[in-house]
C-alpha cells in the first residue's frame, strides 16, 4: 500500500473555506452558506467605508479634516442606510423564493436561520456599521462640546458598540457640558 507524502516545499492543500478551496459558494458547511466573491467584495467595501471617519475621530479629534469627515458621515450614513434597505429587501425576496417567508421575530432560532444567509448577514452588518457610526459621531460631538477628547469610548464603540457608548455615558454623568457647540465652536 502506497501512502501519499506531502513535500515541505510544495504548497499546502487549500482548506474548505479558503478562496479556491473545495467548498463552492452556496454549499453549506456546518450550517453556514459561504459568501461568493461579490458578497465578499461588498463586505470589504462596506466595512472599510467608515474606517476614515473612525480613525480621524480617534486619532485627530480636533482636526479640521476630522470635522469635514464627520460632516460627510451624514451622506455616507444615508448611502449605507439605503444599502441596508436594499440588502434587507433582497434577503426577504430570497427567503420568499426559498419558501421561508419573513422570519418570526419572536423565535430566536428563526432569526438565527434568517441571518445565516450571506445577503441577510450583509444587511445585519450594514445595520451595525450605520448605527455604530451614528453613535460614534454623537460621542465625538458631545466630547467636543464638553471640551474633551473621548478616544477610548470612540475606539470601544467602533469595535464593541455598546461598551463604548456605556463608557461615554458614564463619563457624561461626571462632567457637565461646557458653553461650546457640538463641533467645539463657541455657542
WOJOFEN-V129214 format. One record per residue. N is the residue number from 1. RES is the residue in one letter. OMEGA is omega in degrees with one decimal (999 if undefined). NEAR is the number of other C-alpha atoms within 10 Angstrom. Layout:
BEGIN
N:RES:OMEGA:NEAR + N:RES:OMEGA:NEAR
END
This chain:
BEGIN
1:X:-177.0:2 + 2:X:178.6:4 + 3:X:178.1:5 + 4:X:174.7:5 + 5:X:-179.9:6 + 6:X:-179.8:10 + 7:X:-175.8:8 + 8:X:-179.9:7 + 9:X:179.8:6 + 10:X:178.0:7 + 11:X:-179.8:8 + 12:X:177.2:9 + 13:X:179.5:9 + 14:X:176.5:12 + 15:X:-175.1:11 + 16:X:-179.2:13 + 17:X:177.5:14 + 18:X:177.3:9 + 19:X:-178.2:13 + 20:X:178.6:10 + 21:X:-173.9:11 + 22:X:-178.1:12 + 23:X:-180.0:17 + 24:X:174.6:16 + 25:X:-179.8:16 + 26:X:179.1:13 + 27:X:-175.2:12 + 28:X:174.2:12 + 29:X:-177.6:13 + 30:X:177.5:6 + 31:X:-179.1:10 + 32:X:177.3:14 + 33:X:-179.8:16 + 34:X:178.4:20 + 35:X:172.5:20 + 36:X:-177.5:14 + 37:X:-179.3:11 + 38:X:178.8:9 + 39:X:176.9:16 + 40:X:177.4:14 + 41:X:177.9:12 + 42:X:178.0:14 + 43:X:-179.0:20 + 44:X:-180.0:11 + 45:X:179.1:11 + 46:X:-175.7:18 + 47:X:-176.9:14 + 48:X:-176.2:11 + 49:X:-177.6:16 + 50:X:-174.6:20 + 51:X:-179.1:13 + 52:X:-179.8:14 + 53:X:-179.9:21 + 54:X:-178.2:25 + 55:X:179.8:16 + 56:X:-179.2:19 + 57:X:-177.1:27 + 58:X:-172.2:21 + 59:X:-176.0:13 + 60:X:-171.7:15 + 61:X:-177.7:22 + 62:X:-177.7:17 + 63:X:174.6:12 + 64:X:178.4:11 + 65:X:177.6:14 + 66:X:177.3:20 + 67:X:178.2:20 + 68:X:179.4:12 + 69:X:179.2:18 + 70:X:176.8:25 + 71:X:179.4:14 + 72:X:178.1:12 + 73:X:176.7:22 + 74:X:176.5:15 + 75:X:177.0:10 + 76:X:178.5:17 + 77:X:177.7:19 + 78:X:178.2:12 + 79:X:178.3:13 + 80:X:177.4:22 + 81:X:177.4:18 + 82:X:176.5:13 + 83:X:177.4:17 + 84:X:-179.0:22 + 85:X:178.4:15 + 86:X:178.9:14 + 87:X:179.0:20 + 88:X:178.0:20 + 89:X:178.3:15 + 90:X:179.2:15 + 91:X:178.9:22 + 92:X:178.2:19 + 93:X:177.5:15 + 94:X:177.8:17 + 95:X:179.1:17 + 96:X:178.6:12 + 97:X:-180.0:10 + 98:X:179.2:9 + 99:X:-177.5:9 + 100:X:-177.1:14 + 101:X:178.4:13 + 102:X:-179.8:15 + 103:X:174.1:17 + 104:X:-177.5:11 + 105:X:176.5:9 + 106:X:-178.3:8 + 107:X:-176.8:9 + 108:X:178.8:11 + 109:X:177.4:12 + 110:X:177.9:15 + 111:X:177.8:14 + 112:X:177.9:11 + 113:X:-178.4:14 + 114:X:-178.4:21 + 115:X:-178.6:18 + 116:X:177.4:16 + 117:X:-179.1:21 + 118:X:-178.5:22 + 119:X:178.3:23 + 120:X:176.8:22 + 121:X:178.8:19 + 122:X:176.9:25 + 123:X:179.7:25 + 124:X:-180.0:15 + 125:X:177.9:15 + 126:X:175.8:24 + 127:X:178.8:18 + 128:X:-177.8:15 + 129:X:-177.7:23 + 130:X:-176.8:22 + 131:X:178.7:15 + 132:X:178.2:23 + 133:X:177.9:25 + 134:X:179.0:16 + 135:X:178.3:19 + 136:X:178.3:28 + 137:X:179.1:20 + 138:X:177.6:16 + 139:X:179.5:25 + 140:X:-179.3:28 + 141:X:-179.5:22 + 142:X:177.8:23 + 143:X:177.9:24 + 144:X:-179.7:22 + 145:X:-179.7:22 + 146:X:177.4:19 + 147:X:179.8:17 + 148:X:177.0:16 + 149:X:-178.2:21 + 150:X:-176.9:22 + 151:X:-177.4:20 + 152:X:176.3:13 + 153:X:178.1:26 + 154:X:179.2:29 + 155:X:179.4:19 + 156:X:178.0:18 + 157:X:178.9:23 + 158:X:-174.4:24 + 159:X:-173.5:12 + 160:X:175.2:13 + 161:X:-173.4:20 + 162:X:178.7:15 + 163:X:178.4:15 + 164:X:178.5:24 + 165:X:179.7:21 + 166:X:178.3:14 + 167:X:179.1:16 + 168:X:-179.6:23 + 169:X:177.9:12 + 170:X:177.6:11 + 171:X:-179.6:14 + 172:X:178.3:15 + 173:X:-176.7:9 + 174:X:-174.4:8 + 175:X:178.9:10 + 176:X:179.3:10 + 177:X:176.1:16 + 178:X:-176.3:16 + 179:X:176.2:13 + 180:X:178.4:15 + 181:X:-175.3:16 + 182:X:178.7:18 + 183:X:175.8:18 + 184:X:177.7:19 + 185:X:177.6:10 + 186:X:-177.9:10 + 187:X:999:10
END
